[in-house]
């Protein structure tokens, strides 16, 4: 698995799509399948455009559900500046369908260091993802 975040479309119909979010940060990894609206990834790409624009810039996204009473998993992504020289990271929380609460079975929380250029490189493939099974986008972790 590549280090970073990969999004792949697993299923789609006229009402929704299912994506797999796979994450790896050198030591830990996890993945969750998320049900979401067709335009959710495009909205994320648009909102990430220009990140980071200033010190203290943050962008937050949540897809799927963290409620164990609902089917499917959830992903929470918190993009932020780590320091005053523009180093960035994304904190990712994944919840699998069988997870009752974060920290329980089928959950993972990761911090993935990023470079601003990697975020820019991620946005274009996300925007180009068609509603086709197998379409992917990859956000590369900083070395």
Secondary structure by P-SEA (a helix, b strand, c coil): ccccbbbbbccccccbbbbbbbbbcccccbbbbbbbccaaaaaaaaaaccccccccbbbbbbcccccccccccbbbbbbbbccccccbbbbbbbbcccccccccccbbbbbbbbcaaaaaaaaaaaaacccccccbbbbbccc
